[in-house]
Amino acid sequence: MAFPEAGDTVDIFVLRSKLHEGAMASLFLARDRLSKNNVVLKLPRGDILNSPVHLYHHRNEDRISRLVDHPGIVRFIHRQKSRQYIIMEHIQGKDLRSICGKNRRMGLNHALEIMDRLCSTVGYLHDKSIIHLDLKPENILLVSENRIKLIDFGLAFCTGLPDLLSLDMDSPQGTPWYIPPEQLLGERSDPRCDIYAMGMLVYEMLTGCLPWPKTGRLSMVRRRLRHDPPPPRYHNPGIPPQVQSVIMRAISRHARDRYPSVQEFQDDLMNWQALPVTESGTTTRKPPWWRYLFPAASVQKPQKRNTAPVSPRSPRIVGCITSGPESRALMSELKRQALLRSAGVILVHVIEEISDFPERRYGIAAEGDRLAEQIEKAVQEFRRLNIDPEIRLVRGSVTKLLPRLCIDMEAQLLVLGRSGKKRGVFTGSPLAHHMEKQGFCPFIIAGDSPGPPAADLAAMRPDRLTGDQVLDLEVFLVDLWYGHLQYHTDFIYRLILSRDPESDRKIDLYKKYCKLGRFLASFDHTLEWRKIFTPLGRVHDNFHCVAEEMVRLRGNREALKNLYTGQSLPLSFRLKNEMAGVSGLIRDHLDTPPPVLPFLADGNCPFKMNKAPVYGPLLGILNLHGDFAALIHQGKEGEAVQ
């Protein structure tokens, strides 16, 4: 999958220009063809095998962005997408770096006003159990004189989400000269890390510099583990002593000596004049020289915290992925097991140790491109079923790592791809043989990827299907339901976005690509199958009648919305129920039928959204509701102006 450039179209967004080229991602200014607004697209890039952190940062920000909604945080826009990227509002402004640092000091009142907004924003995050962990001037946008927008949640920690950056990354994450000593040692779950970073921001805004050199040299960075920083009044004696006391407490080496909460830090900073003047606040001297010869006791590595979600989680299935040809069968089996067990999916790829030879690193980079494309397809395929898979890229030996990972993740099942290697007279997986001896987790080997059930089962009698064939057909029906929902939503967007109604009427917008219609047609030649699928056929025909009416009323947004909510969505729910009826009919002859897929058995309406994030076609439904409301509002405003 080629990386987009300015001028390309990504889904409904036209890339206008590149705003920033970073190591982790590229930022593009884009035009939303639907709303006509400018947005920013953040597309991840980088070699995921040589630098897995690129992928982790993107997926971490994508997940956390779905949990935040605050005027001090950049607004994230969530849409059904064909590839991984993040959509954000376009903010007219500049970052804090443009007015502070490099010997540029800010006035006290201006700095405190910005910090007041920042503290309120970070306090909101902490209330939601989110820690930013990368607070720095580059990540704080100034929208107006005092209003701010906080960006970049790639490093953030959230209680309730797996902290893969801690689990799978050996090196500390963050900008070295802003993060606290304990974050250098791997701490990511303590809110006081953000308080330290905010203290450093006030220090820099008021002095024009930082207490530590801006260097990536580990020996220099680690000095703060044993040494206290010089007070800000050493650089700027005009800073009030009370403000210095607040700053020095916020950037204390040991987390226990800092403010316990953002609220207390904010209160003291905003009401500094009411604080007493202390000796630590009045000093303008660096720590004595002998401290460099006899430093204080080093900050110790914090005890490992349990970063597992606090709420009961659904069953989890692990799939060991490779970039080989067996990946298709693996994905099919993972999808089947996830639907059968209502389980989450974890895709694990074990990275071999990287050689320093440039040729080998280039080969690994090329393999990484193939793997990245495969992961991209897998994520989109699972999200189409409203499943958001975890991705784990870990280094080491697969036979040593898989048992530990499956135990740590409390995996209910491990799915392995079939290997082409031979073991004696049997064809199977050497890895599976090793796993069988370990006995740490149930596992299955994905067989050859089956074709669509219509191709395999249409020639068979319904009462001759085996339990596995019934299950294959039911999985396909669920996949078909989500696919038809997405297809119908895409059709409506085409009606909304198309600028040439007469041209669209000359072609078949709906039936030509209808997978449901083709599926039903493949069974139409057999009387037994036709009886089973007749209810689905009726719903399918009703959909096309509604689609034809939508084409006729396409210019009337209000009428189009009413057709969609009053007829399309009820038909989709009816289609789900009729598929459940098909499931019951094809199971009648089985003496010991397999477990029923929960999606077909629960009778729930998928459109009654709860607060949990949704993906794929269900996210498309949510988007379409909002887009209809916005378009109708725009139309009424236009009429009022006229």
MOMOGI-V646615 format. One record per run of one state. SS is the DSSP state (~ for helix, > for strand, _ for the rest). FROM is the first residue (numbers start at 0). LEN is the number of residues. If there is no record, write none. Layout:
# MOMOGI-V646615
SS & FROM & LEN
SS & FROM & LEN
This chain:
# MOMOGI-V646615
_ & 0 & 8
> & 8 & 2
_ & 10 & 2
> & 12 & 9
_ & 21 & 3
> & 24 & 8
_ & 32 & 5
> & 37 & 7
_ & 44 & 8
~ & 52 & 13
_ & 65 & 7
> & 72 & 1
_ & 73 & 2
> & 75 & 2
_ & 77 & 8
> & 85 & 4
_ & 89 & 4
> & 93 & 2
~ & 95 & 3
_ & 98 & 2
> & 100 & 1
_ & 101 & 2
> & 103 & 1
_ & 104 & 3
~ & 107 & 20
_ & 127 & 2
> & 129 & 2
_ & 131 & 5
~ & 136 & 3
> & 139 & 3
_ & 142 & 5
> & 147 & 3
_ & 150 & 6
> & 156 & 2
_ & 158 & 5
~ & 163 & 5
_ & 168 & 12
~ & 180 & 4
_ & 184 & 7
~ & 191 & 16
_ & 207 & 10
~ & 217 & 8
_ & 225 & 6
~ & 231 & 3
_ & 234 & 6
~ & 240 & 10
_ & 250 & 4
~ & 254 & 3
_ & 257 & 4
~ & 261 & 9
_ & 270 & 1
~ & 271 & 3
_ & 274 & 4
~ & 278 & 4
_ & 282 & 7
~ & 289 & 4
_ & 293 & 22
> & 315 & 5
_ & 320 & 6
~ & 326 & 15
_ & 341 & 2
> & 343 & 8
_ & 351 & 6
~ & 357 & 26
_ & 383 & 6
> & 389 & 6
_ & 395 & 2
~ & 397 & 11
_ & 408 & 4
> & 412 & 5
_ & 417 & 4
> & 421 & 2
_ & 423 & 2
> & 425 & 2
_ & 427 & 2
~ & 429 & 9
_ & 438 & 4
> & 442 & 4
_ & 446 & 6
~ & 452 & 5
_ & 457 & 4
~ & 461 & 3
_ & 464 & 2
~ & 466 & 31
_ & 497 & 3
~ & 500 & 5
_ & 505 & 5
~ & 510 & 3
_ & 513 & 1
~ & 514 & 8
_ & 522 & 4
~ & 526 & 26
_ & 552 & 4
~ & 556 & 31
_ & 587 & 10
~ & 597 & 4
_ & 601 & 14
~ & 615 & 26
_ & 641 & 1
